């Protein structure tokens, strides 16, 4: 292993799991072993990720290492973040296709509507049968006099454009129990997939629908 001291590179034994803080050109940096080459690397700290520089024999500490990148103090292949991004895009695309979100959003594109209430991190599912696509708490809901606005968190935005479903296009909205949970089931006209909202957002959607329809739920 190597460390930099007074502009010189010296050989030193450092355990693989150990981080050595040093000063490099007046900036804080950290020495991290390169799991692929066995060489000592250093980089400037920042936001949980460290930009890796090669400090091996003959290195100047200015050339970016092409083989690995350190995240939270551990060394990974340089392609690791890109693989995670592709996996996230793939998951988002599968959820959108299976649930029918993108198709429904094309029918009811987002538009500016007056908003009475907003809900974040809403637990929702969309689909048919006993196994609809669950979105956990990744959905945001806007309630207004003209309809229901739906969107997802940034990480799942791929193939999930925001939508606004007008109250006039809601076929039914009922309260039910699903797997021991109170849920509001909202059906859209000419659509086989249904929305299921849990928690306070679901109860508020049901109350808003009943208020718009004068007590009717279907």
TIZALO-148752 format. One record per residue: residue number from 1; chain; x, z, y of N, C-alpha, C, O in turn. Coordinates in steps of 0.05 Angstrom, whole numbers, plus 5000, padded with zeros to 4 digits. Each point is the difference from the previous one (the first is absolute). Layout:
BEGIN
{NUM,A,{X,Z,Y},{X,Z,Y},{X,Z,Y},{X,Z,Y}};
...
//
This chain:
BEGIN
{1,A,{5016,5000,4976},{4984,5000,5024},{5017,5000,5025},{5023,5009,4999}};
{2,A,{4967,4981,5023},{5015,4998,5025},{4985,5013,5023},{4975,5000,5000}};
{3,A,{5040,5010,5019},{4987,5011,5024},{5017,4991,5024},{5023,4993,4997}};
{4,A,{4964,5005,5026},{5013,4991,5024},{5007,5024,5018},{4984,5018,5005}};
{5,A,{5042,4984,5004},{5008,5022,5016},{5020,4990,5021},{5021,4989,4992}};
{6,A,{4973,5014,5033},{5017,4991,5022},{5007,4970,4998},{5022,4992,5005}};
{7,A,{4958,4993,4987},{5004,4971,4999},{5014,4991,4974},{5004,4976,4997}};
{8,A,{5003,5042,4985},{5013,4992,4975},{4982,5006,4977},{4983,5018,5001}};
{9,A,{5022,4967,4977},{4984,5005,4976},{5017,5015,4980},{5022,4991,4993}};
{10,A,{4968,5032,4998},{5015,5016,4981},{4984,5004,4974},{4976,5001,5000}};
{11,A,{5039,5001,4978},{4987,5004,4974},{4992,5029,4997},{5015,5018,5006}};
{12,A,{4960,4986,4984},{4990,5027,4997},{4979,5000,4978},{4984,4982,4998}};
{13,A,{5016,5039,4986},{4979,5003,4979},{4976,5013,5013},{5002,5022,5011}};
{14,A,{4975,4965,4986},{4975,5010,5010},{4979,4997,4978},{4996,4978,4990}};
{15,A,{4989,5043,5002},{4979,4997,4980},{4980,4979,5008},{4994,4996,5024}};
{16,A,{4994,4990,4956},{4982,4978,5005},{4976,5010,5016},{4989,4984,5016}};
{17,A,{5002,5040,4979},{4976,5009,5013},{5005,5014,5027},{4982,5010,5013}};
{18,A,{5044,4989,4996},{5007,5015,5025},{5001,4981,5024},{5009,4977,4997}};
{19,A,{4981,5032,5025},{5001,4985,5025},{5020,5013,5019},{4999,5024,5004}};
{20,A,{5019,4960,5007},{5020,5011,5018},{4995,4989,5028},{5002,4975,5005}};
{21,A,{4992,5042,5014},{4994,4992,5028},{5027,4996,5015},{5017,5017,4997}};
{22,A,{4985,4961,5017},{5025,4995,5015},{4993,4988,5027},{4976,4997,5007}};
{23,A,{5044,4997,5009},{4996,4987,5026},{5014,4973,4999},{5023,4998,4993}};
{24,A,{4961,4981,5014},{5011,4973,4999},{4993,4987,5027},{4977,4995,5006}};
{25,A,{5044,5001,5010},{4996,4988,5027},{4981,5016,5017},{4984,4989,5015}};
{26,A,{5017,5038,4981},{4983,5018,5017},{4972,5002,4990},{4983,5012,5014}};
{27,A,{5010,4976,4963},{4972,5001,4990},{5000,5015,4973},{5018,4997,4985}};
{28,A,{4960,5018,5010},{4999,5014,4974},{4996,4981,4978},{4984,4981,5002}};
{29,A,{5031,5023,4976},{4996,4982,4977},{5002,5017,4975},{5007,5024,5001}};
{30,A,{4987,4964,4976},{5000,5014,4975},{5013,4983,4978},{4996,4976,4998}};
{31,A,{5021,5037,4986},{5013,4986,4978},{4982,5001,4975},{4991,5022,4993}};
{32,A,{5004,4956,4995},{4983,4998,4976},{5013,4983,4979},{5010,4978,5007}};
{33,A,{4991,5030,4968},{5013,4983,4979},{4983,4975,4995},{4976,5001,5000}};
{34,A,{5037,4977,4996},{4987,4975,4992},{4997,5000,4970},{5020,4999,4986}};
{35,A,{4955,5002,5005},{4996,5002,4971},{5009,4976,4985},{5006,5001,4976}};
{36,A,{4995,4976,5038},{5007,4975,4986},{5030,4996,4998},{5010,4990,4980}};
{37,A,{5005,5017,5041},{5028,4994,5001},{5017,5025,4997},{5024,4998,4995}};
{38,A,{4964,5026,5007},{5015,5025,4999},{5016,5006,5025},{5017,5018,4999}};
{39,A,{4979,4967,5022},{5015,5004,5025},{4985,5018,5019},{4975,5003,4998}};
{40,A,{5040,5008,5021},{4987,5018,5020},{4990,4983,5023},{5014,4983,5010}};
{41,A,{4961,5023,4998},{4987,4985,5022},{4993,5020,5022},{4997,5024,4995}};
{42,A,{5000,4966,5029},{4991,5016,5022},{4981,4985,5017},{5000,4976,5000}};
{43,A,{4983,5039,5015},{4981,4986,5017},{4988,5020,5020},{5001,5024,4996}};
{44,A,{4987,4966,5025},{4988,5016,5021},{4973,5010,4990},{4985,4984,4990}};
{45,A,{5010,5041,5014},{4974,5011,4992},{4978,4990,5017},{5004,4992,5023}};
{46,A,{4971,5007,4966},{4978,4992,5017},{4974,4996,4985},{5000,4984,4981}};
{47,A,{4979,5031,5025},{4973,4996,4990},{4999,4998,4970},{4985,4984,4989}};
{48,A,{5031,5033,4997},{4998,5000,4971},{5015,4978,4986},{5001,5000,4975}};
{49,A,{5011,4981,5040},{5015,4979,4987},{5028,4998,5012},{5003,5004,5024}};
{50,A,{5016,4990,4960},{5028,4999,5009},{5010,4971,4997},{4998,4989,4978}};
{51,A,{5012,5000,5044},{5012,4973,4998},{5028,5003,4988},{5017,5015,5010}};
{52,A,{4988,4971,4968},{5024,5004,4985},{5023,4984,5010},{4997,4976,5007}};
{53,A,{5027,5036,4995},{5024,4986,5007},{5021,5006,4979},{5002,5022,4989}};
{54,A,{5015,4958,5005},{5020,5002,4979},{5025,5013,5011},{5012,4990,5020}};
{55,A,{4997,5032,4968},{5025,5013,5008},{5019,5001,4977},{5016,5019,4997}};
{56,A,{4983,4961,4985},{5018,4999,4978},{5028,4991,5008},{5005,4997,5024}};
{57,A,{5012,5000,4957},{5027,4993,5006},{5001,4974,5017},{4989,4980,4993}};
{58,A,{5025,5022,5030},{5003,4977,5017},{4976,4995,5018},{5001,4982,5017}};
{59,A,{4977,5034,4979},{4976,4996,5016},{5004,5012,5028},{5016,5018,5004}};
{60,A,{4968,4972,5015},{5002,5010,5027},{4976,5017,5007},{4999,5012,5022}};
{61,A,{4981,4989,4961},{4976,5015,5007},{4981,4984,5016},{4979,5011,5009}};
{62,A,{5026,4964,4997},{4983,4984,5017},{4985,4978,4985},{4981,4988,5010}};
{63,A,{5027,5007,4965},{4987,4979,4984},{4976,5012,4984},{5004,5020,4985}};
{64,A,{4973,4969,5019},{4976,5010,4985},{5003,4994,4971},{5007,4978,4991}};
{65,A,{4988,5043,4993},{5002,4996,4971},{4976,4984,4990},{4977,5006,5007}};
{66,A,{5028,4974,4977},{4980,4981,4992},{4986,5009,4974},{4981,4987,4991}};
{67,A,{5029,5034,4996},{4990,5007,4974},{4981,5023,4999},{4983,5002,4983}};
{68,A,{5019,5016,5036},{4983,5024,4999},{4992,5010,5027},{5012,4993,5020}};
{69,A,{4966,5023,4980},{4991,5012,5025},{4991,5028,4993},{4990,5005,4978}};
{70,A,{5015,5014,5040},{4994,5028,4994},{4974,5008,5013},{4996,4995,5024}};
{71,A,{4986,5017,4961},{4975,5010,5010},{4997,5029,4993},{5000,5007,4976}};
{72,A,{4998,5010,5044},{4998,5028,4996},{5023,5011,4983},{4996,5017,4983}};
{73,A,{5028,4972,5023},{5024,5011,4987},{5006,4989,4973},{5019,5008,4987}};
{74,A,{4965,4973,5002},{5005,4988,4974},{5005,4970,5003},{4989,4987,5018}};
{75,A,{5028,5003,4965},{5008,4972,5002},{4982,4982,4983},{4996,5006,4976}};
{76,A,{4994,4972,5035},{4983,4981,4986},{5010,4972,5005},{5015,4995,5019}};
{77,A,{4978,4986,4963},{5007,4972,5006},{4987,4991,5026},{4979,5009,5008}};
{78,A,{5035,4971,5005},{4991,4991,5026},{4973,4988,5000},{4986,5000,5020}};
{79,A,{5005,4989,4956},{4974,4987,4999},{4978,5020,4995},{4976,4992,4999}};
{80,A,{5030,5034,4998},{4980,5020,4993},{4977,5001,5020},{4977,5000,4991}};
{81,A,{5028,5002,5035},{4977,5001,5019},{4983,4975,4999},{4975,5002,5004}};
{82,A,{5037,4975,4992},{4984,4975,4998},{4983,5000,4975},{4977,4990,5001}};
{83,A,{5033,5021,4977},{4984,5002,4976},{4976,5018,5004},{4978,4994,4991}};
{84,A,{5026,5028,5023},{4978,5018,5006},{4979,4987,5017},{4976,5003,4996}};
{85,A,{5033,4981,5024},{4982,4986,5017},{4983,4980,4985},{4976,4998,5004}};
{86,A,{5037,4986,4978},{4986,4981,4984},{4980,5014,4982},{4978,4989,4995}};
{87,A,{5029,5034,4993},{4982,5014,4983},{4976,5010,5016},{4977,4998,4990}};
{88,A,{5027,5011,5034},{4978,5010,5017},{4981,4976,5007},{4976,5004,4999}};
{89,A,{5035,4973,5007},{4984,4977,5007},{4984,4991,4975},{4976,4992,5002}};
{90,A,{5036,5009,4975},{4986,4993,4975},{4977,5019,4994},{4978,4991,4993}};
{91,A,{5026,5035,5010},{4979,5019,4996},{4977,4996,5019},{4977,5001,4992}};
{92,A,{5030,4994,5033},{4979,4996,5021},{4984,4975,4993},{4975,5000,5003}};
{93,A,{5038,4978,4988},{4986,4976,4994},{4982,5004,4976},{4977,4990,5000}};
{94,A,{5032,5024,4979},{4983,5005,4976},{4976,5016,5008},{4978,4994,4990}};
{95,A,{5025,5027,5026},{4977,5016,5008},{4980,4983,5015},{4976,5003,4996}};
{96,A,{5033,4980,5022},{4982,4984,5017},{4984,4980,4982},{4976,4997,5004}};
{97,A,{5038,4990,4977},{4987,4980,4983},{4979,5014,4982},{4978,4990,4997}};
{98,A,{5031,5032,4990},{4982,5013,4981},{4976,5013,5014},{4977,4999,4989}};
{99,A,{5027,5012,5034},{4977,5013,5014},{4982,4981,5015},{4977,5006,5005}};
{100,A,{5034,4970,5002},{4984,4981,5016},{5002,5005,5030},{4985,4989,5015}};
{101,A,{5034,5028,4993},{5003,5007,5029},{5004,4976,5017},{4986,4996,5020}};
{102,A,{5033,4987,4973},{5006,4977,5017},{4976,4981,5003},{4995,4990,5021}};
{103,A,{4991,5005,4957},{4977,4982,5001},{4978,5012,5018},{4988,4985,5015}};
{104,A,{5007,5041,4982},{4980,5012,5017},{5008,5001,5029},{4984,4996,5018}};
{105,A,{5042,5008,4987},{5010,5001,5028},{4998,4972,5013},{4997,4998,5024}};
{106,A,{5006,4981,4960},{4996,4973,5012},{4971,4996,5008},{4995,4986,5020}};
{107,A,{4987,5026,4966},{4972,4997,5007},{4993,5017,5024},{4983,4993,5016}};
{108,A,{5030,5031,4986},{4994,5018,5022},{5027,5006,5015},{5010,5023,4998}};
{109,A,{5000,4959,5017},{5026,5004,5014},{4998,5022,5021},{4978,5006,5010}};
{110,A,{5044,5005,4997},{5001,5022,5019},{4991,4990,5028},{5007,4978,5008}};
{111,A,{4979,5039,5006},{4992,4994,5028},{4997,5027,5014},{4997,5021,4988}};
{112,A,{5004,4977,5038},{4998,5024,5016},{4971,5010,5000},{4981,4986,5006}};
{113,A,{5016,5040,4987},{4973,5012,4999},{5002,5028,5013},{5021,5012,4999}};
{114,A,{4957,4997,5013},{5000,5028,5010},{5003,5019,4976},{4989,4996,4979}};
{115,A,{5027,5024,5025},{5006,5019,4978},{4990,5028,5008},{5006,5011,5021}};
{116,A,{4978,5000,4961},{4990,5027,5003},{5018,5021,4987},{5006,5021,5011}};
{117,A,{5003,4972,4965},{5018,5019,4985},{5021,4984,4985},{4996,4978,4992}};
{118,A,{5027,5036,5005},{5022,4988,4985},{5009,5019,4978},{5000,5025,5004}};
{119,A,{5008,4964,4974},{5009,5016,4977},{5027,4987,4990},{5001,4976,4997}};
{120,A,{5018,5041,4998},{5026,4991,4990},{5004,5011,4972},{4990,5022,4993}};
{121,A,{5026,4964,4991},{5007,5009,4973},{4975,5005,4983},{4997,5020,4987}};
{122,A,{4985,4961,5014},{4975,5002,4985},{5004,4991,4972},{5013,4980,4994}};
{123,A,{4976,5035,4988},{5001,4993,4971},{4977,4980,4995},{4977,5006,5005}};
{124,A,{5030,4971,4985},{4981,4979,4996},{5007,4983,4975},{5023,4998,4993}};
{125,A,{4957,4991,4994},{5004,4981,4979},{4983,4976,5005},{4979,5001,5013}};
{126,A,{5029,4976,4976},{4986,4975,5004},{5002,4984,4974},{5021,4996,4989}};
{127,A,{4955,4995,5001},{5000,4984,4976},{4974,5003,4986},{4979,5006,5011}};
{128,A,{5022,4988,4963},{4976,5001,4983},{5005,5016,4975},{5023,5005,4993}};
{129,A,{4955,5003,4994},{5003,5014,4974},{5011,5029,5003},{4999,5012,5021}};
{130,A,{5011,4998,4956},{5010,5027,5000},{5028,5003,5010},{5010,5022,5004}};
{131,A,{5004,4956,5000},{5028,5001,5008},{5006,4983,5025},{5014,4980,4998}};
{132,A,{4974,5028,5024},{5006,4985,5025},{5028,5006,5009},{5013,5019,4990}};
{133,A,{4997,4966,5029},{5027,5004,5011},{4999,5023,5019},{4985,5000,5020}};
{134,A,{5031,5021,4975},{5001,5023,5017},{5022,4998,5021},{5023,4992,4994}};
{135,A,{4971,5014,5031},{5019,4999,5022},{5009,5027,5008},{5014,5003,5020}};
{136,A,{4979,5018,4965},{5009,5026,5007},{4992,5008,5028},{4977,4997,5007}};
{137,A,{5042,5012,5009},{4995,5007,5027},{5012,4980,5020},{5009,5008,5021}};
{138,A,{4992,4967,4971},{5014,4979,5016},{4982,4985,5018},{5009,4980,5013}};
{139,A,{4966,5028,4990},{4980,4984,5015},{4993,5015,5026},{4999,5024,5001}};
{140,A,{4997,4960,5020},{4991,5010,5026},{4972,4989,5005},{4995,4976,4995}};
{141,A,{4987,5041,5015},{4972,4992,5004},{4993,5004,5029},{5006,5021,5012}};
{142,A,{4980,4959,5000},{4989,5003,5027},{4970,4996,4997},{4990,4980,4989}};
{143,A,{4995,5038,5023},{4971,4999,4999},{4989,4995,5028},{5009,5013,5020}};
{144,A,{4973,4968,4982},{4988,4993,5026},{4972,4991,4997},{4990,4997,4978}};
{145,A,{4996,4998,5044},{4972,4991,4999},{4997,4973,4988},{4978,4992,4992}};
{146,A,{5043,4992,5006},{4998,4972,4990},{5010,4997,4971},{4994,4980,4988}};
{147,A,{5020,5040,5002},{5010,4997,4973},{5022,5019,4993},{5006,5019,5014}};
{148,A,{5007,4975,4963},{5021,5016,4989},{5026,4984,5001},{5001,4978,4989}};
{149,A,{5020,5033,5023},{5026,4987,5001},{5018,5012,4979},{5002,5025,4998}};
{150,A,{5012,4958,4987},{5018,5010,4979},{5027,4987,5003},{5003,4977,5006}};
{151,A,{5018,5039,4989},{5027,4990,5000},{5016,5019,4982},{4991,5022,4993}};
{152,A,{5033,4969,4999},{5018,5016,4983},{5025,5007,5015},{5006,4988,5021}};
{153,A,{5009,5030,4968},{5026,5008,5013},{5019,4977,4999},{4996,4980,4985}};
{154,A,{5025,5022,5031},{5019,4978,5004},{5013,4991,4973},{5004,4976,4996}};
{155,A,{5002,5042,4987},{5014,4994,4975},{4984,4981,4982},{5012,4986,4983}};
{156,A,{4962,5014,5020},{4982,4984,4983},{4987,4977,5016},{4980,4989,4991}};
{157,A,{5030,5005,5032},{4987,4980,5017},{5002,4972,4990},{4983,4983,5007}};
{158,A,{5036,5011,4975},{5002,4973,4989},{4975,4992,4984},{4992,5014,4982}};
{159,A,{4995,4964,5026},{4975,4990,4988},{4977,5019,5004},{4980,4999,4985}};
{160,A,{5023,5020,5034},{4978,5019,5006},{4994,4999,5030},{5005,5020,5014}};
{161,A,{4984,4958,4995},{4994,4999,5029},{4977,5019,5007},{4982,5005,4983}};
{162,A,{5017,5006,5041},{4978,5018,5007},{4974,4985,5000},{4999,4975,5004}};
{163,A,{4979,5039,4992},{4973,4988,5000},{4980,5018,5014},{5005,5024,5003}};
{164,A,{4973,4963,5006},{4978,5015,5011},{4975,4990,4987},{4992,4977,5002}};
{165,A,{4994,5041,4984},{4975,4993,4986},{4976,5008,5017},{4996,5024,5004}};
{166,A,{4989,4957,5006},{4977,5007,5016},{4979,5015,4984},{4997,4995,4976}};
{167,A,{4988,5023,5037},{4979,5014,4986},{4979,4981,4990},{4987,5005,4979}};
{168,A,{5009,4973,5034},{4979,4980,4992},{5007,4987,4973},{4983,4989,4987}};
{169,A,{5043,5011,5006},{5009,4988,4974},{5003,5020,4978},{5009,4993,4978}};
{170,A,{4984,5033,5027},{5002,5020,4980},{4973,5000,4984},{4979,5004,5011}};
{171,A,{5023,4991,4963},{4976,4998,4983},{4989,5027,4994},{4976,5005,5000}};
{172,A,{5042,5014,4994},{4991,5028,4993},{5023,5019,5005},{5024,4992,5000}};
{173,A,{4969,5033,5004},{5019,5021,5004},{4988,5026,4990},{4981,5011,5012}};
{174,A,{5029,4999,4966},{4988,5023,4986},{5021,5021,4994},{5024,4994,4998}};
{175,A,{4967,5030,4999},{5018,5022,4992},{4997,5004,4970},{4977,5000,4989}};
{176,A,{5045,5004,4997},{4999,5004,4971},{5023,5018,4992},{5016,5009,5016}};
{177,A,{4986,4997,4958},{5022,5015,4989},{5015,4983,4980},{4988,4989,4982}};
{178,A,{5038,5010,5022},{5017,4984,4982},{5024,5017,4992},{5016,5008,5016}};
{179,A,{4985,4997,4958},{5022,5017,4989},{5002,5027,5015},{5021,5009,5008}};
{180,A,{4956,5003,4995},{4997,5027,5012},{5006,5000,5030},{5003,5022,5012}};
{181,A,{4998,4955,5001},{5005,4999,5029},{4976,4987,5014},{4989,4981,4990}};
{182,A,{5004,5031,5033},{4980,4988,5017},{5011,4974,5013},{5022,5001,5011}};
{183,A,{4963,4978,4987},{5010,4974,5009},{4978,4984,5014},{4977,5002,4991}};
{184,A,{5030,4983,5029},{4981,4982,5013},{5006,4972,4990},{5023,4990,5004}};
{185,A,{4957,4997,4984},{5004,4973,4989},{4987,4980,5019},{4976,5001,5005}};
{186,A,{5040,4981,5006},{4990,4981,5020},{5002,4972,4987},{5022,4991,4992}};
{187,A,{4956,4995,5008},{4999,4972,4989},{4995,4981,5023},{4985,5005,5018}};
{188,A,{5029,4972,4980},{4997,4979,5020},{4984,4977,4989},{5001,4994,4976}};
{189,A,{4983,4993,5040},{4983,4978,4992},{5017,4978,4987},{5021,4992,5011}};
{190,A,{4969,4997,4967},{5012,4978,4986},{5029,5006,4991},{5017,4983,5001}};
{191,A,{4987,5042,4992},{5027,5008,4991},{4997,5019,4976},{4985,5020,5001}};
{192,A,{5030,4974,4977},{4997,5017,4976},{5018,5025,5002},{4994,5020,4986}};
{193,A,{5027,4979,5029},{5018,5023,5003},{4988,5020,5020},{4989,4992,5021}};
{194,A,{5013,5033,4973},{4988,5021,5017},{5022,5019,5010},{5021,5003,4987}};
{195,A,{4975,5009,5036},{5018,5019,5012},{4991,5028,4992},{4976,5006,5001}};
{196,A,{5042,5011,4992},{4994,5028,4995},{5018,5018,5018},{5024,4998,4998}};
{197,A,{4963,5018,5018},{5014,5017,5019},{4996,5029,4993},{4978,5009,4994}};
{198,A,{5044,5006,5006},{4999,5028,4993},{5005,5018,5025},{5010,4991,5020}};
{199,A,{4983,5034,4977},{5005,5019,5021},{4982,4998,5024},{4978,4989,4999}};
{200,A,{5032,5021,5024},{4984,5000,5024},{4994,4973,5011},{4979,4995,5012}};
{201,A,{5040,4986,4984},{4995,4973,5009},{4976,4987,4985},{4984,4987,5013}};
{202,A,{5014,5018,4961},{4978,4989,4985},{4973,5011,5009},{4980,4986,5003}};
{203,A,{5020,5041,5003},{4975,5012,5009},{4992,4989,5028},{4976,4996,5005}};
{204,A,{5044,5000,5012},{4994,4990,5027},{4990,4971,4999},{4983,4992,5015}};
{205,A,{5028,4992,4967},{4991,4972,4997},{4971,5000,4991},{4984,4984,5010}};
{206,A,{5009,5033,4971},{4972,5001,4990},{4982,5008,5023},{4978,4988,5003}};
{207,A,{5029,5033,5012},{4983,5009,5022},{4996,4979,5021},{4979,4996,5011}};
{208,A,{5043,4989,4995},{4998,4979,5020},{4983,4977,4991},{4984,4989,5016}};
{209,A,{5017,5005,4958},{4984,4978,4990},{4970,5008,5001},{4983,4984,5008}};
{210,A,{5011,5040,4983},{4972,5010,5001},{4989,5000,5028},{4977,4993,5005}};
{211,A,{5040,5014,5014},{4991,5001,5028},{4994,4972,5010},{4981,4996,5015}};
{212,A,{5036,4984,4977},{4995,4972,5009},{4976,4988,4987},{4986,4984,5012}};
{213,A,{5008,5024,4963},{4977,4989,4985},{4975,5016,5002},{4980,4994,4986}};
{214,A,{5020,5027,5029},{4975,5016,5004},{4992,5015,4975},{4976,5002,4995}};
{215,A,{5044,5008,4990},{4994,5016,4976},{5001,4985,4974},{5000,5012,4979}};
{216,A,{5002,4961,5022},{5002,4985,4975},{5029,4998,4991},{5018,4997,5017}};
{217,A,{4987,5004,4957},{5027,4998,4989},{5004,4974,4985},{5023,4995,4991}};
{218,A,{4957,4989,5006},{5003,4974,4985},{4981,4980,5011},{4999,4977,4991}};
//
